[in-house]
Amino acid sequence: MSRDADEQTADTRETAVQRGPNPPAPTDGSDDLGSRSVWHARWALVRRELRSLRSEKTILLAIAIQLFIAAFSSFLVVGLVSMYDPGSVEGYQTEVAITGDDTDALLAAANEQEGLRAITYDDPADAYDDFESGSSHVTAVLDANRDDDGRLVVRTTLPEEGLETTLLVVQLRETLEAVEHDERVANDDRLEATPLEIPPAVEASPYVGFTYTILVPLLLFLPAFISGSIVVDSVIEERERGTLELLRVAPLSFVDVVDAKLVATTALAPIQAVAWLALLAANGTEIGNSAALLVLVTALSLLVVAIGSGVALYAPDRRQAQLLYSIAIVAALVVATLLPEHPANTVAKFAIDNPTETTWLLLALYVLCGALALAVLRRGITALEPESL
């Protein structure tokens, strides 16, 4: 009788300590209760992961910068566009001196360029004197002459490197391209056949191009990359502190623990994307296909976070993990250039409500890549020994 009692006590103790990755099946048949317990534990871990972000000052600063960009996008677009298209700023004028033996074509093109005012000099020496003395408003000298073959050669003199020179280069490049076009049209009779039909020029606002090809992709891609960096730091920190083993005391497997971290960090990107798109709409920027954009952001975030999780689980320390993660992201961006359509162009086409068949196929490809990355990560976690971390 005593021996039976001892055996029963030993069996009870053995059953009580079976915790961790494979907890025993409930003896009372309450499978639903056990399943709910696992989901509650997962959700608790997700909330813990999100709360921990409040102490990450770098992440909060990055989100604050994105918030500023999205909230004041209308003002930023005007300022940033003026950096590469100074003529778009009303009232901006740059005076340039035009001299030489053949100035008619260059003078006509310069006068048509917005933000540019051309002044003709009969004597090149006077033009260079005004430019070098700084007493006048002449900021550049364009010396146009014909060579022996009848080609127009333009020698441009600009100030030393600086912001003013950068703006001048942009304006003068457009002027010289217009002169080149006129010269080609004037000499098109020398061609035996037309090499390519040129479509007519279309007038468009520079703000539209900047907003949809740079600003919107920037605000949608940055959250995904930040989420990947967050999960790398989170997993590495758990490894260094030895808290991964403590998390497994809960009724969760090691896969469940990593899944909870992955869900928390992946969800950050679409949540931010919703906020940024709403702020852009409030600033007067119309965004089309918002649902498709959110699916795209979620898929890319899942792909990036899965890559970051895998790197963090196998890298020896935080420094090498972040380095490997950065290399992986750069490699992915390089591979993206080989696609029929760059991801930024995909975002732009969805945003302007003009997606093509290729755009939709690439969206499906990104979703597939995200799902495959998750499957590979889960398989790698299953093969990994948690005790080795």
Protein Blocks (a to p, Z undefined) as FASTA:
>chain_A
ZZmmmmmmmmmmmmmmmgcjkccddfklpamlmmmmmmmmmmmmmmmmmmmmmmmmklmm
mmmmmmmmmmmmmmmmmmmmmmmmmmlpghiacddddedjblmlmmmmmmmpghiacddd
fblklmmmmmmnomamcfbdcdddddfkopacdddddddedfklmmmmmmmmmmmmmmmm
mmmmmmmmmpmbdfbacdddddddfklmmmmmmmmmmmmmmmmmmmmmmmmmmmmmmmmn
opmmmmmmpccdfklmmmmmmmmmmmmmmmmmmmmmmmmmmnopacehklmmmmmmmmmm
mmmmmmmmmmmmmpmblklmmmmmmmmmmmmmmmmmmpmbdfklmmmmmmnopacfklmm
mmmmmmmmmmmmmmmmmmmmmmpcfklZZ
